[in-house]
């Protein structure tokens, strides 16, 4: 049995403040997280929770992963932007061109995200979180397709995308050139083996697919930290 994508984790300077921002923007319920953080539970078919865990490290450089939020109308896009600004977000410039229709914002911790204009065919059948857009190679797209057993829904010109058979957001990788890492990623995945499996078996399977184990997994939390083929951190939890 394959692990599920249990959570997307944000390293946060102020976890509660960041959780309140995303809860307000997404309309998801906040709940306590067992590891000294805050979690949001999805209210749609997203399929994974969002966790906010404390860190003392400052954000350096642009994140390798960001949300693309969808819009069904121009007014809806403008309302999402207005809501984000009211909750503590801000406009940022990451080199987008004036003629591009999406709006680039940052949350209170500086994490980038986009509000996509209406009429985007690639995200047409997705929910409010249309995609987790990643800076990454074709190889890492293939890795995550195998790791999660999610089919490829795009594979062209070294750009890849996968999506759960149950729906929810797409995860996309833009292909080369892949910007170099600037320290530990602020966002990472938590994977959870199913209840009838075990952590070691899943870790070994992921290593066989091209991941690298970077800790002993013997800590109190039972989390095994790993790196995908592009060097992005992710964790394998105990079965659930």
WOKA-V613156 format. One record per residue. N is the residue number from 1. RES is the residue in one letter. NEAR is the number of other ideal C-beta (glycine too) atoms within 8 Angstrom. Layout:
N&RES&NEAR  N&RES&NEAR
This chain:
1&X&5  2&X&8  3&X&13  4&X&10  5&X&12  6&X&11  7&X&11  8&X&13  9&X&13  10&X&14  11&X&12  12&X&14  13&X&9  14&X&8  15&X&12  16&X&8  17&X&10  18&X&15  19&X&15  20&X&10  21&X&13  22&X&13  23&X&12  24&X&9  25&X&12  26&X&10  27&X&6  28&X&11  29&X&7  30&X&9  31&X&8  32&X&5  33&X&11  34&X&3  35&X&7  36&X&5  37&X&11  38&X&12  39&X&14  40&X&16  41&X&8  42&X&10  43&X&7  44&X&7  45&X&8  46&X&9  47&X&10  48&X&11  49&X&10  50&X&13  51&X&15  52&X&16  53&X&13  54&X&9  55&X&7  56&X&4  57&X&7  58&X&4  59&X&10  60&X&5  61&X&7  62&X&7  63&X&11  64&X&11  65&X&9  66&X&10  67&X&9  68&X&14  69&X&13  70&X&12  71&X&12  72&X&5  73&X&7  74&X&8  75&X&6  76&X&10  77&X&14  78&X&8  79&X&8  80&X&12  81&X&11  82&X&8  83&X&10  84&X&12  85&X&11  86&X&6  87&X&11  88&X&9  89&X&11  90&X&7  91&X&8  92&X&8  93&X&6  94&X&7  95&X&4  96&X&8  97&X&5  98&X&4  99&X&4  100&X&6  101&X&5  102&X&10  103&X&8  104&X&12  105&X&15  106&X&12  107&X&13  108&X&10  109&X&12  110&X&7  111&X&12  112&X&12  113&X&12  114&X&13  115&X&12  116&X&13  117&X&9  118&X&9  119&X&4  120&X&10  121&X&5  122&X&6  123&X&12  124&X&6  125&X&3  126&X&11  127&X&11  128&X&7  129&X&14  130&X&13  131&X&13  132&X&13  133&X&10  134&X&11  135&X&8  136&X&12  137&X&12  138&X&11  139&X&9  140&X&14  141&X&15  142&X&10  143&X&13  144&X&12  145&X&13  146&X&8  147&X&13  148&X&13  149&X&6  150&X&10  151&X&7  152&X&10  153&X&7  154&X&10  155&X&8  156&X&4  157&X&4  158&X&7  159&X&12  160&X&14  161&X&14  162&X&13  163&X&12  164&X&9  165&X&6  166&X&6  167&X&8  168&X&13  169&X&11  170&X&14  171&X&12  172&X&12  173&X&14  174&X&8  175&X&11  176&X&5  177&X&3  178&X&9  179&X&8  180&X&4  181&X&7  182&X&6  183&X&7  184&X&6  185&X&12  186&X&9  187&X&11  188&X&11  189&X&9  190&X&14  191&X&16  192&X&12  193&X&15  194&X&11  195&X&5  196&X&5  197&X&10  198&X&7  199&X&13  200&X&6  201&X&9  202&X&14  203&X&13  204&X&8  205&X&8  206&X&12  207&X&11  208&X&6  209&X&9  210&X&8  211&X&13  212&X&6  213&X&10  214&X&7  215&X&7  216&X&4  217&X&11  218&X&3  219&X&8  220&X&3  221&X&5  222&X&9  223&X&10  224&X&11  225&X&10  226&X&15  227&X&10  228&X&13  229&X&10  230&X&9  231&X&6  232&X&11  233&X&10  234&X&13  235&X&13  236&X&14  237&X&13  238&X&7  239&X&11  240&X&8
